[in-house]
Amino acid sequence: SARVSSGPWLSLSFSSRVLWTLAVTQFGAWNFFSVRADMPPKFDPNEVKVIYVRAVGGEAGAASSLAPKVGPLGLSPKKVGDDIAKGTADWKGLKVTVKLTVQNRQAKVEVCPSAPALVIRALKEPERDRKKVKNVKHNGNISMKDVCEIARALRSKSMAKEFVGTVKEVLGTCVSVGCTVDGKTPRTCRLPSMLAPSLS
C-alpha cells in the first residue's frame, strides 16, 4: 500500500498510526469507520406490547423509573404514573405488580396481585403512612375461607398440580407474613375435608 506522508498522518501518535494501518489492511478504511444510519422502524398502531412494573397501590410511580420503560413507546411517564395510581386505588399501600398493555400509544392498567399482597389485604389492616410507619408486623388473623379464596385467585399462576397444593402454598405465605389462620399458626392448620386431592 502507498505510504501516506501528509500533515495529519504525521501528527498522529505511533499507536494511532498502528491502529489505522490495521484497520485499512484488515477491514478497509471506509467499512471500519463508516456509521450505518438506519431509519427507525415505522410506528405500528396495531402492535401490542406488555410491560410489567412494580408499584405501590394508590401512588403514582416515579417518572424517572417509568421513563426508560414507557418513553420509547411514545407514552408520557407522568400520565402513566397517574393511570397506575388510579388503577391501583383498591390496593392502597400495598406493593403490587402492574401489567401495562400498550397499543396505539394508550396504556391499559391491570393489577397482578401476589400472594403476600392478597394475604395482607385479607387482614383488613388500617391504612398507614408508609413514610412514617416502618417495620409493620402483620400479626392479624384470617379465616380458612379467606385462604381458599386467595388460592382460587392464584390458581392460574400456581405450579401445584391440584388445588389443595395451592392452598398449602397460601398457608406458607401466611407463615412468611406472620398472620394466623382461624386463630392457629398456619403450620398446624388442618385443611377442610372438602379439599379433596381430586379438586382442581
Backbone hydrogen bonds in HBPLUS format (Angstrom, degrees):
<---DONOR---> <-ACCEPTOR-->    atom                        ^
c    i                          cat <-CA-CA->   ^        H-A-AA   ^      H-
h    n   atom  resd res      DA  || num        DHA   H-A  angle D-A-AA Bond
n    s   type  num  typ     dist DA aas  dist angle  dist       angle   num
A0010-LEU N   A0006-SER O   3.19 MM   4  6.48 155.5  2.25 150.2 156.7     1
A0011-SER N   A0007-GLY O   3.04 MM   4  6.29 138.8  2.22 148.3 160.4     2
A0012-LEU N   A0009-TRP O   3.28 MM   3  5.51 153.3  2.35 102.3 109.9     3
A0017-ARG N   A0013-SER O   3.01 MM   4  6.30 153.3  2.08 150.0 157.4     4
A0018-VAL N   A0014-PHE O   3.02 MM   4  6.33 152.7  2.09 147.2 154.6     5
A0019-LEU N   A0015-SER O   3.01 MM   4  6.27 162.7  2.04 149.5 153.4     6
A0020-TRP N   A0016-SER O   2.94 MM   4  6.12 159.3  1.98 147.3 153.2     7
A0021-THR N   A0017-ARG O   2.93 MM   4  6.11 161.0  1.97 148.5 153.6     8
A0022-LEU N   A0018-VAL O   2.97 MM   4  6.22 159.0  2.01 151.5 157.0     9
A0023-ALA N   A0019-LEU O   2.92 MM   4  6.13 153.9  1.99 146.7 154.2    10
A0024-VAL N   A0020-TRP O   2.99 MM   4  6.25 159.3  2.04 152.6 157.2    11
A0025-THR N   A0021-THR O   3.00 MM   4  6.16 165.8  2.02 150.1 154.2    12
A0026-GLN N   A0022-LEU O   2.87 MM   4  5.79 158.0  1.92 147.5 153.6    13
A0027-PHE N   A0023-ALA O   3.00 MM   4  5.49 150.5  2.09 133.6 142.7    14
A0028-GLY N   A0023-ALA O   2.95 MM   5  6.08 134.3  2.17 147.9 155.1    15
A0032-PHE N   A0028-GLY O   3.04 MM   4  6.06 153.0  2.12 154.7 162.2    16
A0033-PHE N   A0029-ALA O   3.14 MM   4  6.19 157.7  2.19 145.8 150.9    17
A0034-SER N   A0030-TRP O   2.91 MM   4  5.48 129.7  2.17 140.7 149.4    18
A0047-GLU N   A0044-ASP O   3.27 MM   3  5.55 162.2  2.30 110.1 115.5    19
A0049-LYS N   A0102-VAL O   2.94 MM  53  5.15 163.9  1.97 148.5 153.7    20
A0102-VAL N   A0049-LYS O   2.75 MM  53  5.15 168.9  1.76 166.9 166.2    21
A0051-ILE N   A0100-LEU O   2.85 MM  49  5.00 158.4  1.89 143.9 151.3    22
A0100-LEU N   A0051-ILE O   2.71 MM  49  5.00 178.0  1.71 163.7 164.4    23
A0053-VAL N   A0098-VAL O   2.97 MM  45  5.30 160.8  2.00 149.8 156.1    24
A0098-VAL N   A0053-VAL O   2.73 MM  45  5.30 176.7  1.73 169.9 171.1    25
A0055-ALA N   A0096-VAL O   2.96 MM  41  5.66 169.2  1.97 168.4 172.0    26
A0096-VAL N   A0055-ALA O   2.87 MM  41  5.66 162.6  1.91 170.7 174.3    27
A0059-GLU N   A0056-VAL O   3.11 MM   3  5.70 155.6  2.17 143.8 142.9    28
A0057-GLY N   A0094-LEU O   2.81 MM  37  5.32 171.0  1.82 147.1 149.5    29
A0093-GLY N   A0057-GLY O   3.03 MM  36  5.25 152.7  2.11 135.2 129.3    30
A0065-SER N   A0062-ALA O   3.12 MM   3  5.53 135.3  2.33 106.3 117.0    31
A0066-LEU N   A0062-ALA O   3.16 MM   4  6.48 145.3  2.29 147.2 157.5    32
A0067-ALA N   A0063-ALA O   2.86 MM   4  5.75 149.0  1.96 149.4 155.6    33
A0069-LYS N   A0066-LEU O   3.03 MM   3  5.48 135.1  2.24 111.4 123.8    34
A0070-VAL N   A0066-LEU O   2.95 MM   4  6.08 169.3  1.97 169.7 173.3    35
A0071-GLY N   A0067-ALA O   2.78 MM   4  4.89 145.3  1.90 136.4 144.2    36
A0073-LEU N   A0070-VAL O   3.15 MM   3  5.33 142.5  2.30 102.9 113.9    37
A0075-LEU N   A0070-VAL O   3.24 MM   5  5.49 161.0  2.28 152.0 148.9    38
A0074-GLY N   A0071-GLY O   3.01 MM   3  5.41 163.1  2.03 120.7 122.6    39
A0080-VAL N   A0076-SER O   2.99 MM   4  6.24 164.2  2.01 160.3 165.0    40
A0081-GLY N   A0077-PRO O   2.90 MM   4  6.03 154.6  1.97 143.4 150.6    41
A0082-ASP N   A0078-LYS O   3.01 MM   4  6.31 151.3  2.10 144.9 152.2    42
A0083-ASP N   A0079-LYS O   2.94 MM   4  6.23 153.4  2.01 147.2 154.8    43
A0084-ILE N   A0080-VAL O   2.91 MM   4  6.17 152.2  1.99 149.0 156.5    44
A0085-ALA N   A0081-GLY O   3.01 MM   4  6.27 153.5  2.09 142.8 149.9    45
A0086-LYS N   A0082-ASP O   3.05 MM   4  6.35 151.9  2.13 145.8 152.8    46
A0087-GLY N   A0083-ASP O   2.87 MM   4  6.05 161.2  1.91 149.1 154.8    47
A0088-THR N   A0084-ILE O   2.97 MM   4  5.99 136.8  2.16 145.5 154.5    48
A0089-ALA N   A0086-LYS O   3.42 MM   3  5.35 160.7  2.46 109.1 107.5    49
A0091-TRP N   A0088-THR O   2.99 MM   3  5.32 154.0  2.06 109.8 118.2    50
A0094-LEU N   A0091-TRP O   3.06 MM   3  5.61 166.7  2.07 138.8 140.4    51
A0112-CYS N   A0097-THR O   2.75 MM  15  5.20 168.4  1.76 170.4 166.9    52
A0099-LYS N   A0110-GLU O   2.69 MM  11  5.04 176.3  1.69 165.8 164.8    53
A0110-GLU N   A0099-LYS O   2.98 MM  11  5.04 138.4  2.15 140.9 152.3    54
A0101-THR N   A0108-LYS O   3.02 MM   7  5.06 164.8  2.04 143.0 146.8    55
A0108-LYS N   A0101-THR O   2.92 MM   7  5.06 156.3  1.98 131.9 139.6    56
A0103-GLN N   A0106-GLN O   2.96 MM   3  5.37 160.0  2.00 150.7 155.3    57
A0106-GLN N   A0103-GLN O   3.02 MM   3  5.37 139.8  2.18 108.1 119.2    58
A0118-LEU N   A0114-SER O   3.07 MM   4  6.36 156.2  2.13 151.7 158.4    59
A0119-VAL N   A0115-ALA O   2.93 MM   4  6.17 157.5  1.98 155.8 162.3    60
A0120-ILE N   A0116-PRO O   2.90 MM   4  6.07 169.0  1.91 153.8 156.7    61
A0121-ARG N   A0117-ALA O   2.95 MM   4  6.01 150.5  2.03 139.6 148.4    62
A0122-ALA N   A0118-LEU O   2.97 MM   4  6.15 147.3  2.08 139.9 148.2    63
A0123-LEU N   A0119-VAL O   3.19 MM   4  6.53 130.4  2.45 140.1 152.7    64
A0123-LEU N   A0120-ILE O   3.20 MM   3  5.17 136.6  2.40  94.0 105.9    65
A0124-LYS N   A0121-ARG O   3.14 MM   3  5.53 154.1  2.21 108.7 116.2    66
A0132-LYS N   A0129-ASP O   3.11 MM   3  5.44 137.1  2.30 106.6 117.9    67
A0133-VAL N   A0129-ASP O   2.88 MM   4  5.84 176.0  1.88 172.4 173.7    68
A0180-THR N   A0140-GLY O   2.97 MM  40  6.37 161.7  2.00 150.5 155.6    69
A0142-ILE N   A0180-THR O   2.98 MM  38  6.40 157.4  2.03 151.3 155.6    70
A0182-ASP N   A0142-ILE O   2.81 MM  40  6.11 154.8  1.87 152.8 160.1    71
A0146-ASP N   A0143-SER O   3.09 MM   3  5.24 121.4  2.45  97.2 110.7    72
A0147-VAL N   A0143-SER O   3.17 MM   4  6.59 151.5  2.25 143.3 151.3    73
A0148-CYS N   A0144-MET O   2.97 MM   4  6.27 154.0  2.04 147.6 153.5    74
A0149-GLU N   A0145-LYS O   3.00 MM   4  6.28 152.7  2.08 146.0 153.5    75
A0150-ILE N   A0146-ASP O   2.95 MM   4  6.20 156.1  2.00 149.4 155.6    76
A0151-ALA N   A0147-VAL O   2.93 MM   4  6.16 153.4  2.00 144.3 152.2    77
A0152-ARG N   A0148-CYS O   2.95 MM   4  6.22 148.9  2.04 144.1 151.8    78
A0153-ALA N   A0149-GLU O   3.08 MM   4  6.36 150.7  2.17 142.0 149.7    79
A0154-LEU N   A0150-ILE O   3.02 MM   4  6.29 138.8  2.20 143.6 154.8    80
A0155-ARG N   A0152-ARG O   3.37 MM   3  5.02 161.4  2.41  95.4 100.7    81
A0157-LYS N   A0154-LEU O   3.06 MM   3  5.45 135.6  2.27 108.8 120.7    82
A0158-SER N   A0154-LEU O   3.02 MM   4  6.07 123.2  2.36 148.7 164.8    83
A0158-SER N   A0155-ARG O   3.29 MM   3  5.09 145.0  2.42  94.1 104.0    84
A0165-GLY N   A0162-GLU O   3.04 MM   3  5.46 133.2  2.26 106.0 117.9    85
A0163-PHE N   A0199-LEU O   3.19 MM  36  5.97 153.7  2.27 145.8 149.9    86
A0166-THR N   A0163-PHE O   3.00 MM   3  5.10 121.2  2.36  97.7 112.6    87
A0167-VAL N   A0163-PHE O   3.04 MM   4  6.45 152.2  2.12 151.6 159.4    88
A0168-LYS N   A0164-VAL O   3.09 MM   4  6.38 151.1  2.18 141.0 148.3    89
A0169-GLU N   A0165-GLY O   3.00 MM   4  6.30 144.0  2.14 139.6 149.6    90
A0170-VAL N   A0166-THR O   3.05 MM   4  6.41 153.7  2.12 147.7 153.7    91
A0171-LEU N   A0167-VAL O   2.96 MM   4  6.29 153.5  2.03 146.9 154.7    92
A0172-GLY N   A0168-LYS O   2.94 MM   4  6.20 148.3  2.04 142.7 151.1    93
A0173-THR N   A0169-GLU O   3.01 MM   4  6.40 142.5  2.15 140.4 151.0    94
A0173-THR N   A0170-VAL O   3.05 MM   3  4.92 118.2  2.45  90.7 106.4    95
A0174-CYS N   A0170-VAL O   2.93 MM   4  6.31 146.2  2.05 145.7 155.3    96
A0175-VAL N   A0171-LEU O   3.10 MM   4  6.47 143.7  2.23 141.8 150.9    97
A0176-SER N   A0172-GLY O   3.19 MM   4  6.55 154.1  2.26 142.6 148.6    98
A0177-VAL N   A0173-THR O   2.86 MM   4  6.14 156.1  1.91 152.3 159.3    99
A0178-GLY N   A0174-CYS O   2.89 MM   4  5.97 155.7  1.95 144.3 150.8   100
A0181-VAL N   A0184-LYS O   2.81 MM   3  5.31 159.9  1.85 160.8 160.2   101
A0184-LYS N   A0181-VAL O   3.04 MM   3  5.31 164.0  2.07 111.4 116.5   102
A0188-THR N   A0185-THR O   2.97 MM   3  5.67 142.9  2.11 121.6 130.5   103
A0189-CYS N   A0186-PRO O   3.39 MM   3  5.18 159.8  2.43  96.9 102.8   104
A0195-LEU N   A0192-PRO O   3.07 MM   3  5.70 158.5  2.11 115.2 121.5   105
A0196-ALA N   A0194-MET O   2.85 MM   2  5.58 134.3  2.06 105.9  91.9   106
A0199-LEU N   A0196-ALA O   3.01 MM   3  5.54 161.9  2.05 119.4 125.0   107
